[in-house]
Amino acid sequence: MSTGKLTRKGEARRKEILEVFHDVLSCEGLEGASMSKVASRMGVAPSLIMHYFPSKEEMVVALVDHILARYEETFLPRLRGIGDPEERLRAATDLLLGPEWPGLVDEAVFYACYSLGFRDRRVRESFRRMYARLREVLAEEIAALMDEGAVVRGDPWNAADLVITLLEGYDFYRGVMEGEKHFEDFGRFLRETVLTLLGTGGEKELGVSPSQVQARQVPSGEAAASYTRAASAEKARGPGGGARTR
């Protein structure tokens, strides 16, 4: 069913179905989850689920987009409420590499959907959209911080890729090693390392003087302008890296 035709009530029902589907996936796994089990948990007929989602695969695709929305609802409002650029950057790293972020989505659900992406192109494209959006948000924020002098000169897209790579590697490793007490300390170390690599909060440890940092800043507005040009090119290519098609 096209989400463009949904009423506000229909959109709320669709979101409710996805939340229940998330819970079923968490308990049953991808193989054990079914539309009938979602319907049973909701106390409705399976035909109601099929009214919104013709197949389980369609639900997985929609769930990945739903996960992205959950991340954005948590991430963006907090950053926009912070005026100081360095505090905003620290808040972003504290959230992305802190204990709250992995709790937003059940890891078993995330990786079950992720594994399906190797067999289902639509699911893979949903993950591409999710990471492209996170990358875009981070690159835009980092470009603005460069122009404000909060981080040193560099490519905001590469910096965004670095943060995402560290985030995903950390989440996977932490999930496997769950229960190890040192991960709380390691998480703090990782957050400080990101700030150091971006050139804020760690200049003293690196032996970089304020004048050296200032010398490496991009001219005012240049990083944001570079980001805007790159973002336009990214959108033209589409999430798959090739030309965008309809």
N, C-alpha and C positions, 0 to 999 in steps of 0.2 A: 504493500500500500504506500502510495506517495505521501511523505510527511508534509508536503506542501498543501495537501487537501485537508489536513487534520484541523479540527477545532481546538480550542484551548483545552477542553475536556479530553478530547482524543489524544492530544499530545501528552497530557498528564497520565492517561492510561498507558500509553506507549512507554513512557519513562518508568512507570510502575512495573510493567512487564519485564523491562530490562533489569531492573533492580532485583526482581525475584529470580530471573534467569541467572544473574550473577551469583545469587545464593545457592541455586541448584548446582551450578557448575562447581562452586566451592566444595559442596558436599559429595557430588556424584562424579565429578570429572567430565571431560568433554564427551567421552564415549557413553557414559551413563545418563547424561542429561538428555531430556526430551521435552518437546512442546507439551506433551500430556502431563509430565511431572510439574511443569511450570503452571499449567492450568489447575492441577490438583492443589498445589500450594496456595493458589489465589482463590480457590473455590469457585472457579468458573468453567464453562465448557471449553474444550480445546478449539472449537470453531472461533471463539473470540480471539484467541492467540493468533490463529491463522488469518484473521481479519487484518491484523497489523503486520504479521510476518509470515510469508508463505512457506518458509522452511527454517530449519535450525541454522543453516548457513547464513541466511539473511539476518537472523538474530545475532549471530556472532559479529557480522560486519557492523551492525548497528551498535552492538555492545562496545566495540573498540572506539567508535565515535563518542559513545556515552562516557567512556573512561576519559577521553580527551577533555570533554566538557567538565567532568569532575575535577580534573587537574587544573583546568583554567579557572574554575570557580574558586579554587583554593589559593592559587598562585597569584593571579593578577590583582585582585582587590587589595591584597596585603601590600604589594609593591607600590601601587598607585597612591596609597595613603601615606607614603614616606617621602618627605621632600628632600632630605639630605642624600646626595648621590652615593656616598660611601656607605651610609647606613642602609640604603636601599639594596646595594650590592651584597652587603653582609646578610641582610634579611633573606635575599634570594638564595644564597648558598646555604644558610641555616635551614631553610625549608627543603630545598632540593636534596641536600645531603644529610638531612637530619632524620630523626626517628619517625616523624609524622608522615613523610611522603610515601614510604612503602605501605603504610597502613591505609591509604586511601583506596587501594584496590587489592583484593586478595591475590597473593602471588601465584597460587595454583591456577586461578582464573586467567591471570595475565599470560602466563606461559602456556596454558592450554590453547588460548586464542592465538598466541604467537606461533605455536607449532603448526596450527592449521594453516597459517599463512604460507607455509612451504608447499602446500597442496592446493590452496584456493587463492587464485589471483586477487579476488575482491577483498579477502581478508588482508592479504599482503598490502594492497593499496590503502586499506584503512589504517594500517600501521604506518605506512609511509606518510599519510596525511597527518597522523598524530605527531610523528617526529618532526615533520616539516613545520608544523605549527609551533611546536616547542622551540625548535631551532630559530624560527623567525622571531618569536617573542624575545628569546635570549639575545639574538644578534641586534635587534632593535634597541634593547635596553643597554647592552654593552656599548653600542655606537654612541648612544646619548651620554653615557658615562665618560667615554673618551673625549667627547666635546666639552664636557663639564670639568675635565681634568682629574677625574676620579680614578681612572686607570690609564696605563701607559699605551702608547701608540701600537697599533696592530690591526689585524684583520678581524672584525667582529664575528664573521662567519666561522673562522677557524676557532676563535675563542668559544663560541657557542658549541661547536662540535666537540671541543675538549671537555666542556662541562657535561654534555650529554654522555660522552664516552665514559667519563669517570662515574657519573650517576648510575649508568646501567651496569658497569663492571662492579661497582660497590654493592648495588642491590642484589646482583646475582651471587656474589661471593658471601655477602652477609646472610642471604637466605640459606645457602648451603651450610654455613658455619654457625647458624643460629644457636644461641645459648652460650657462645664464647664471650666471656666478660669483657675482653679487651676491645670489643667493637665499638663501645661507647666512646672510649678514648681515641680509637682509630678514626671514628667519624669526625671528631673535633680536629684531629690532625689533617684529615682530608679537606675539611672546609678551610682551614688556614692555608693549606697548600694551594688551593684554588685562588684564594685572595693574593697569595704571594706571586703566583704565575701571572695573574692579571695585573700585578703591579701596585696593589694597595694593601696596606696592613702588614706587609712583610718586607718593606724596603730595608729596614735595619738589619734583618737577618741576612738579606742578600748583599748588604754592603753598598746599596745604591743611595746616593745622596739625593736630596730634594731637587738640586739643580740638574742632576742627571735625569731624573724622572721627568722634570719639566722639559728638558731638551728633546725627549722622545715623544712628546704629546703631538697629536695631529693638530693642525690649525683649526680654530673654532668653526664648527659646522661641517668640516671635511668628512669626518667619520660618518655622520648622519647622511650626508649626501651620497657617500660611497655605499652605505647600507641601502639607501633608496634605489640606487641604480641596480645593485645586486639583487635586491628583492624583486624588482620588476623582471629581471632576467630569470630568476628562479620560478616565478609564477608562469612565465611564458613557456618554460620547459615542462612544468607540471611535476607531480610527485615522483614519476618514474624516471625523470632525468631527460626524457626526450621531448619532442614537441607536444604541446597540450592538444588533445583532440576531444571532440564532443561525442 
